[in-house]
Amino acid sequence: MAAAPAANMYGPSAPPPNMFDTVPGYEGTLAGGGGGFLPPPMPSVPMPAPEQPPSPDWHIPSISEDRAREAFAAYVSSKCCYSSAPVKDGVLTNMESFNTYRYRLETFTESRSTEWSQEPYTGQPVDAGLQPAPGPWQIAAQPPAFFQEQKQTIKVPFTSSVKNCHLCLGRGRSPCTNCAGAGNKVCWVCNGSGNRSGEDRCSHCNGRGRENCTSCSGSGSSQCTTCHGKRQLLVFINLNVKWSIEKDDFVAQDSSGLKVEKLQEVSGKELFKDSQYMVYPVRGFPDVSVAQASERLIREHQGKYAQTSRILQQRQTIELIPITKVNYRWKGKPNFYYVYGNEFKVNADDYPATCCCSVM
């Protein structure tokens, strides 16, 4: 029976700390990442001050009676159990607008982090120590267009060196995971006894009780999965650059009576949009809660994200989600329905002319 390999024959699965050189400016870099994001340096020149946008016209048009009737008719026709009588014979008495505003602030950032990486050495250039490595924020990276998320990995110049593979200790082979390096396994026919049916010798393993491992052909080892049999690794620092959109929304409260979750089904009309390096809080908006949210979120974004990333651009928008409550009378009784969103969706939970039907 083949003996199992000695416990110290192969190296640890994780790279030992002494495998990586000390690179000035990258002392906190870890293998596999986890070192956190690197704060950007202070700008060498003052950043441009945000420009105060002109005050927009906040006039909000209401939907027409005809549009409200069309939306109501389309809604009722989509319901198999709704009679069209209230649509045809109902008398519209009043329309009330309950507009809801959605404020959104987006901050486009660039963040950087570093990690020690490795790959099988096949003759790649080795440049560690030839000259000092550039700092993490000195390395040029091509950003995408504003507000497009993207990732990029850049090998840091002058950090590449060659080391023996830590997993196979430079042998190029690792213990076979199927037989734990023994080269053989318990025979599955006789379950290791060497015999079958009482005293008959097991013909599958010739009475050995074990059979050669088919994964490694009995050698007990297989090509090292870390160095791919090359015995050496190129170790280097990777710079991970990430462009992200940090976003926060604020929805103003309304008193229409329409359930708030209904508004998630629709889009709104963009009333205001401002994009620049740093935006000013919204001024003069008719709903004071929106202006307050703008001031609060801008302050929070600039205080929070500038600590770990570089702010490249900010964008703020105000979206109107129109809600119209349409009151009408049918058969002498008052009723109402809602028309809301750019899609003119209708909500009429208390429709007065439904019938009982079943779906087979």
C-alpha positions in Angstrom: 0.0 0.0 0.0 1.4 3.4 -1.0 2.2 5.7 1.9 0.6 9.1 2.1 2.9 12.0 1.4 4.5 13.8 4.3 2.6 16.7 5.7 5.4 19.2 5.1 6.0 18.0 1.5 3.8 20.8 0.1 3.4 24.4 1.0 0.4 26.3 2.4 -2.5 27.0 0.1 -2.3 30.8 0.9 0.8 32.7 -0.1 3.0 33.4 2.9 3.5 37.1 3.8 7.3 36.9 3.0 6.5 36.0 -0.6 5.7 39.6 -1.3 8.3 42.4 -1.5 7.9 45.7 0.4 7.0 48.3 -2.1 7.0 52.0 -0.9 3.6 53.4 -1.1 1.9 50.0 -1.1 2.7 48.8 2.4 -1.0 48.0 3.2 -1.6 45.9 0.1 -2.8 42.4 0.8 -3.1 39.2 -1.3 -6.6 38.8 -2.6 -7.6 42.3 -1.9 -9.3 43.4 1.3 -7.0 46.3 2.0 -9.7 48.9 1.5 -10.0 51.8 -0.9 -7.2 54.3 -1.1 -8.2 58.0 -0.3 -7.3 60.3 -3.2 -4.7 62.9 -2.7 -5.7 66.5 -2.2 -6.1 68.3 -5.6 -3.0 70.3 -6.6 -5.2 73.1 -8.0 -8.5 74.4 -6.7 -11.5 72.5 -8.1 -14.0 74.6 -10.0 -16.8 76.0 -7.9 -20.3 74.8 -8.7 -22.3 77.1 -10.9 -25.7 78.3 -9.7 -28.2 77.1 -12.4 -30.9 79.6 -13.5 -34.2 79.2 -11.7 -36.4 77.0 -13.9 -40.1 77.5 -14.5 -41.9 75.2 -12.2 -45.3 75.5 -14.0 -46.9 72.1 -14.0 -49.7 71.5 -16.5 -52.8 69.4 -15.6 -54.2 66.6 -17.8 -57.3 67.3 -19.8 -60.7 65.8 -19.2 -60.6 64.0 -22.5 -57.2 62.3 -21.5 -58.7 61.3 -18.1 -61.7 59.7 -19.8 -59.5 57.9 -22.4 -57.3 56.4 -19.6 -60.4 55.4 -17.6 -62.0 53.7 -20.7 -58.8 51.8 -21.5 -58.5 50.6 -17.8 -62.2 49.4 -17.7 -61.9 47.6 -21.1 -58.9 45.6 -19.7 -61.1 44.2 -16.9 -63.3 41.2 -17.9 -65.7 41.8 -15.0 -66.1 45.5 -15.3 -69.2 47.0 -17.0 -68.5 50.0 -19.3 -71.6 51.8 -18.1 -69.8 54.2 -15.7 -67.4 55.2 -18.5 -70.2 56.0 -20.9 -72.8 57.4 -18.6 -70.7 58.8 -15.7 -70.7 62.6 -15.3 -67.3 64.1 -14.4 -67.7 66.6 -11.6 -64.2 67.6 -10.5 -60.5 66.9 -11.2 -57.9 67.4 -8.5 -54.1 67.3 -9.0 -51.9 65.8 -6.3 -48.4 65.9 -7.8 -45.7 63.9 -6.2 -42.0 64.9 -6.7 -39.1 62.5 -6.9 -35.7 64.1 -6.2 -32.6 62.1 -7.2 -28.9 62.9 -6.6 -26.2 60.9 -8.4 -22.5 61.3 -7.6 -20.1 59.7 -10.1 -16.9 58.6 -8.4 -13.6 56.9 -9.1 -12.2 54.7 -6.4 -8.9 52.8 -6.3 -7.7 49.7 -4.3 -4.7 47.5 -4.6 -4.0 43.8 -4.2 -1.1 41.4 -4.6 -1.7 39.1 -7.5 0.1 36.1 -9.1 0.2 34.2 -12.3 2.3 31.3 -13.7 5.7 32.6 -14.8 6.2 32.0 -18.5 8.9 34.6 -19.2 7.0 37.8 -18.6 9.1 41.0 -17.9 10.4 41.3 -14.3 10.8 44.9 -13.3 10.7 45.1 -9.5 13.3 47.4 -8.1 14.4 48.9 -11.4 12.9 52.2 -10.3 10.3 53.3 -7.7 6.7 52.3 -8.4 4.3 55.1 -9.2 1.7 55.9 -6.5 -1.8 54.4 -6.8 -3.3 57.7 -7.9 -0.4 58.6 -10.2 -1.2 55.7 -12.6 -3.2 56.8 -15.6 -6.6 55.1 -16.2 -9.0 55.8 -18.9 -12.4 56.7 -17.4 -15.7 56.0 -19.2 -18.2 58.7 -20.0 -19.8 60.3 -17.0 -22.3 58.1 -15.1 -21.3 54.9 -16.8 -20.1 52.3 -14.3 -17.0 50.4 -15.2 -14.0 48.5 -13.7 -10.4 48.4 -14.8 -7.4 46.4 -13.5 -3.9 47.7 -14.2 -0.7 46.0 -13.3 1.4 48.4 -11.3 4.8 49.1 -13.0 8.0 48.1 -11.2 6.4 45.6 -8.8 6.8 42.3 -10.7 9.2 39.7 -9.4 9.5 35.9 -9.7 9.0 33.5 -6.7 8.9 29.7 -6.3 5.3 28.5 -6.2 4.3 28.4 -2.6 1.7 25.6 -3.1 4.0 23.0 -4.7 7.3 24.4 -3.3 8.6 24.7 -6.8 7.9 21.1 -7.8 5.2 21.9 -10.4 2.9 19.2 -9.0 0.5 19.0 -6.1 -1.1 16.1 -4.1 -3.9 14.5 -6.1 -7.2 15.7 -4.4 -8.9 12.4 -5.4 -6.6 10.1 -3.5 -5.1 12.6 -1.0 -1.7 11.9 -2.6 -1.6 8.2 -1.8 -1.8 7.1 -5.5 -4.5 4.5 -4.7 -7.9 4.2 -3.0 -9.9 1.6 -1.2 -11.3 -0.9 -3.7 -15.0 -0.1 -4.3 -15.8 -3.8 -5.1 -14.5 -5.5 -1.9 -14.5 -2.4 0.2 -10.9 -2.9 1.1 -11.1 -6.5 2.3 -9.5 -8.1 -0.7 -12.1 -10.8 -0.8 -15.5 -11.4 -2.4 -18.2 -13.9 -1.5 -16.5 -15.3 1.5 -13.0 -16.7 0.7 -12.8 -15.7 -3.0 -10.1 -13.2 -3.8 -11.4 -9.9 -5.3 -10.6 -10.0 -9.0 -11.0 -6.2 -9.3 -8.0 -5.4 -7.1 -6.3 -8.8 -7.2 -6.8 -9.2 -3.4 -4.9 -6.0 -2.6 -7.9 -4.2 -1.2 -6.9 -1.1 -3.0 -6.8 0.1 -6.6 -4.8 2.7 -8.4 -6.3 6.2 -8.5 -7.5 6.9 -12.0 -7.2 10.7 -11.6 -3.4 10.7 -11.2 -2.7 7.3 -12.7 -1.3 6.1 -9.4 1.4 8.8 -9.2 -0.2 10.5 -6.2 0.1 14.0 -7.6 -1.2 16.2 -10.4 -0.2 19.3 -12.1 -0.1 22.2 -9.6 -3.2 24.3 -10.1 -1.5 27.5 -8.9 1.6 27.6 -11.2 0.2 25.2 -13.9 3.3 23.1 -13.6 5.7 26.0 -14.3 7.1 25.8 -10.8 7.5 29.6 -10.5 5.0 32.5 -10.1 5.2 36.1 -11.3 3.9 38.2 -8.3 2.9 41.8 -8.8 0.5 44.4 -7.5 -2.7 45.0 -9.3 -4.5 48.4 -9.2 -8.3 48.0 -9.3 -10.0 51.1 -10.5 -13.8 51.3 -10.2 -16.1 54.0 -11.5 -19.5 54.0 -9.6 -22.7 55.9 -9.4 -23.7 56.6 -5.9 -27.5 57.4 -5.9 -30.1 58.6 -3.4 -33.8 59.3 -4.0 -36.3 61.4 -2.0 -40.0 61.2 -2.7 -42.2 64.0 -1.4 -45.4 63.0 0.4 -48.7 63.6 -1.2 -52.3 63.7 0.2 -54.1 62.1 -2.8 -55.0 58.9 -1.0 -53.3 56.8 -3.7 -51.2 54.0 -2.2 -47.5 54.9 -2.4 -46.5 51.5 -3.8 -48.6 52.3 -6.9 -46.1 55.0 -7.8 -43.3 52.4 -8.2 -45.1 51.1 -11.3 -44.8 54.4 -13.3 -42.3 56.9 -14.5 -42.5 60.6 -14.2 -41.8 63.7 -16.1 -38.4 65.3 -15.7 -38.8 68.9 -14.5 -35.3 69.8 -13.7 -31.8 68.4 -14.4 -28.4 69.9 -13.4 -25.1 68.2 -14.0 -21.6 69.6 -13.1 -18.6 68.8 -11.0 -20.4 69.8 -7.8 -24.1 70.9 -7.8 -25.8 73.5 -5.8 -28.9 72.7 -3.8 -32.2 73.4 -5.6 -33.6 76.8 -5.0 -37.2 78.1 -5.3 -38.9 74.8 -5.7 -42.6 75.0 -4.7 -42.4 71.9 -2.4 -40.0 73.0 0.4 -39.3 69.3 1.4 -37.7 68.7 -2.0 -35.4 71.7 -1.6 -34.5 70.5 1.9 -33.7 67.0 0.6 -31.5 68.5 -2.1 -29.5 70.4 0.4 -29.2 67.5 2.8 -28.2 64.9 0.2 -25.6 67.1 -1.5 -24.0 67.7 1.9 -24.0 64.0 2.7 -22.6 62.9 -0.7 -19.8 65.4 -0.6 -18.9 64.5 3.0 -19.1 60.7 2.6 -17.8 59.8 -0.9 -14.9 62.3 -1.0 -13.2 60.3 1.9 -12.6 57.2 -0.1 -13.0 58.2 -3.8 -12.6 61.0 -6.2 -15.8 62.8 -7.2 -15.8 63.4 -10.9 -19.4 64.7 -11.5 -22.7 65.2 -9.8 -26.2 65.2 -11.3 -29.5 66.1 -9.7 -32.9 65.7 -11.2 -36.5 66.4 -10.1 -39.2 64.2 -11.6 -42.9 64.9 -11.4 -45.2 61.9 -11.0 -48.6 63.4 -11.9 -51.5 62.1 -9.9 -55.0 63.3 -10.8 -58.1 62.3 -8.7 -61.1 62.3 -11.0 -64.5 62.6 -9.3 -67.6 61.6 -11.2 -71.2 60.7 -10.6 -73.0 57.6 -11.8 -76.6 56.6 -11.0 -76.7 59.6 -8.6 -73.8 58.4 -6.5 -70.3 59.9 -6.2 -67.3 57.9 -7.3 -63.6 58.6 -8.2 -60.6 57.1 -9.8 -56.9 58.1 -10.1 -54.8 58.7 -13.2 -51.1 58.7 -12.5 -47.6 58.6 -14.1 -46.4 59.2 -17.6 -48.2 56.0 -18.6 -51.6 57.4 -17.4 -52.2 54.3 -15.3 -55.6 54.1 -13.6 -56.5 52.9 -10.1 -60.2 52.4 -9.3 -60.4 50.1 -6.3 -64.1 50.9 -5.7 -65.4 50.6 -9.3 -69.2 50.7 -9.0 -70.1 48.3 -11.8 -68.4 44.9 -11.4 -70.0 41.5 -11.9 -69.2 38.1 -10.5 -67.3 35.8 -12.9 -64.9 32.9 -12.6 -61.9 32.0 -14.6 -61.9 28.4 -15.8 
